[in-house]
Amino acid sequence: MALQQFSLSTREIDVHIFTADTEKRPAVIFLPDLVGVVDSQLESARLMALEGLHVFVPDLFSHEGAMLWCIRMFFDMAFVTNKADNPGVKEVFELVEHIKQLPYVDASRLGFIGQCLTGGFALHAALRDDIKAPVVFHHSFGLTGSGMPEAAARSVCKPVQGHFVTIDPMCPRSRVDELKEQLGGYLETNYYDWLPHGIPHFFRRTDEGRRAYINMMRFLKMQLA
């Protein structure tokens, strides 16, 4: 694992990088949730790299901390309504452009994982031609309807893999059902009865967590092949 700093137009972001080797391979951007980058996520990224992917885990709270980042985002209406031009999406997509320039990254085969706080980012990533494998774990923003603006959702024309828990006040089934209707069958839904919100934290802790990891890797490998 290496830690590299990327300079964006607004600030610098630290990124944990797990490389499969030095060969040009597909890459996955694996975003954290509200608790930030934690050991369980880094261990998952390491295991994903062992399966032949270059994995990038951005520390979105770099050099400003979680509180300042959340204040900056939560007081921006575009962010809380998950519009395409929200500052969180713009920062992450700028980072994606930097990652694509790395010599060992196949820029035409990218995966993208968002969860909770960043789940909506994955839905917008599905609109990019270079993101072949968008994965969302229980998106918490925007605040109304499916959590994805209608026009944007109707424009998605590739498979999106979704992971959800049966009882989740932050991402209830009604929201998922509406998103599935908007995406016109492109959304693959995986439900887990015995997991709480925060599925990636349980990839190696429970049987259902392991099932979620296996489902995710199946999708990533298939779409990035």
Buried (B, 14 or more C-beta within 10 A) or exposed (E): EEEEEBEBEEEEBBBBBBBBEEEBBBBBBBBBBBBBBEEBBBEBBBBBBEEBBBBBBBBBBBEBEEEEBBEBBEEBEBBBBBBBEBEBBBBBBBBBEBBBEBEBBBBEBBBBBBBBBBBBBBBBBBBBEBBBBBBBBBBBBBEEBBBBBEEBBEEBEBBBBBBBBEEBEBBEBEBBEBBBEBBEEBBBBBBBEEBEBBBBBBBEEBEBBEBBBEBBBEBBBEBBE
